[in-house]
C-alpha cells in the first residue's frame, strides 16, 4: 500500500513539472507580453487572412504576443500611462519570425497575386513595394523589440480614428500626411507622445510602427514560431 502511495506521489510531482515546463520555451530575453499586461488587447493580423497577403502567414500559430522583456516592460508603462486618459492599447503585431518575412518576400515577387490590393495598397504597384519601403527582406519585428499598435477607447474598446487603416501602404499612413481632421491628428499625437515618452521610436511611413530604443538584439533576426 505504501509503495503504491509513493508511486502516486512521484507521478503527481512529475505531472506538475511537465505542466509548468513549456514544450518550446522562448529564447532567453523574450517573454509573453500577457504576463506583463494581462488586459492587453491583441489581434495578430498575420494569424488571419485579414492582411495584405490575404491568408495566414508562416510562423503564426496562435494569437499570442511575444516581445523582448525590455520591450514588454516599456509597453507596460505605455499602457499604464494611457489608463489615466481612459485609453488602452491594441496590438496588431510584435515579434515576427524570419519565416514570416520570407513569406512576404515570396508573395511580393508573385505580381499576379493581388487579392487584397484594393484594401491595402490601391495606389501602389506591387513591384514597387520594396523600393518604396513597405516590404523588406529583413524586419525589425524579427529582432523582438518592434511592435505595431493603436489606441482604443477605454469604455468601448473601439480603436481611435487615426485617419488611416493598419498596414495600409500609402501616404495616409505617413506621419507627414496632412489631410487629417483635427481629431485624427490629435489621436496620432497621443500615440506618438506616449510611445516616445517610453523610449519607442516611430517609422515615419507607418503611424502604428514603433521600435524600442537601445533594443537588446539590434543585429539578430530570430525565427522561432509564434506559439
Residue pairs with C-beta under 8 A, 6 or more apart in sequence:
24 224
24 225
24 227
26 32
26 66
26 224
27 222
27 224
29 68
29 69
29 70
29 144
29 216
29 217
30 66
30 67
30 68
30 69
30 95
30 144
30 222
31 66
31 67
31 68
31 69
31 72
32 64
32 65
32 66
33 40
33 42
33 65
33 66
33 67
33 72
33 75
33 91
33 94
34 40
34 42
34 64
34 65
35 72
36 72
36 73
36 75
36 76
37 72
37 75
37 76
37 79
37 89
39 79
39 88
40 65
40 75
40 79
40 88
40 89
40 91
41 88
41 89
41 90
41 91
41 152
41 157
42 63
42 64
42 65
42 90
42 91
43 63
43 90
43 91
43 92
44 60
44 63
44 64
44 65
44 91
44 92
44 93
44 94
44 226
45 51
45 92
45 93
45 166
45 167
46 56
46 57
46 60
46 93
46 96
46 100
47 56
47 57
47 60
47 61
47 62
47 63
47 226
48 56
49 55
49 56
51 57
51 116
51 120
51 167
52 116
52 119
52 120
52 121
52 167
52 169
53 103
53 104
53 107
53 116
54 113
54 115
54 116
57 100
57 103
57 104
58 97
58 99
58 100
58 102
58 103
59 96
59 97
59 99
59 100
59 103
59 223
59 225
59 226
60 97
60 100
60 225
60 226
61 225
61 226
61 227
62 226
62 227
64 226
64 227
65 91
65 94
65 95
66 94
66 95
66 144
66 226
67 75
67 94
67 95
67 144
67 145
67 147
68 95
68 143
68 144
68 145
68 212
68 215
68 216
68 217
69 216
70 145
70 212
70 214
70 215
70 216
71 94
71 144
71 145
71 146
71 147
71 212
71 215
74 198
74 199
74 200
74 212
75 89
75 147
75 198
77 198
78 89
78 194
78 195
78 198
78 200
79 88
79 89
81 194
81 197
81 198
82 88
82 89
82 151
82 154
82 194
83 154
85 154
85 190
86 153
86 154
86 155
87 151
87 152
87 153
87 154
87 160
87 190
88 151
88 152
88 153
88 154
88 157
89 149
89 150
89 151
89 152
90 149
90 150
90 151
90 152
90 159
91 147
91 148
91 149
92 148
92 149
92 150
92 166
92 167
92 208
93 141
93 147
93 148
94 141
94 144
94 146
94 147
94 148
95 141
95 142
95 144
95 222
95 226
96 139
96 141
96 142
96 146
96 226
97 142
97 222
97 223
97 224
97 225
97 226
98 138
98 142
98 221
98 222
98 223
99 223
99 225
101 136
101 137
101 138
101 139
101 141
101 142
104 135
105 135
105 137
107 113
108 126
108 129
108 130
108 135
111 126
111 127
114 126
117 126
119 165
119 168
120 165
120 167
120 168
120 169
121 129
121 134
121 168
121 169
121 170
122 170
123 170
124 132
124 134
124 169
124 170
129 135
129 169
130 136
132 169
133 205
134 169
134 205
138 221
139 146
139 221
140 146
140 211
141 147
141 148
142 221
142 222
142 223
143 215
143 217
143 218
143 219
143 220
143 221
143 222
144 215
144 216
144 217
144 222
145 211
145 212
145 215
145 216
145 217
146 209
146 210
146 211
146 212
146 215
147 200
147 209
147 210
147 211
148 166
148 167
148 206
148 208
148 209
148 210
149 191
149 208
149 210
150 159
150 160
150 162
150 166
150 191
150 208
151 159
151 160
151 187
151 190
151 191
152 158
152 159
152 160
153 159
153 160
160 187
160 190
161 181
161 183
161 184
161 187
162 184
162 187
162 188
162 191
162 207
162 208
163 172
163 177
163 179
163 180
163 181
163 184
163 185
163 187
163 188
164 170
164 172
164 173
164 177
164 207
165 172
166 208
167 208
171 177
172 179
173 205
173 206
173 207
173 208
174 204
174 205
174 206
174 207
175 188
175 192
175 202
175 204
175 205
175 207
176 204
180 188
188 207
191 207
191 208
192 202
192 207
195 202
195 210
196 202
199 212
199 213
199 214
200 210
200 211
200 212
200 213
201 210
201 211
201 213
202 209
202 210
203 209
203 210
203 211
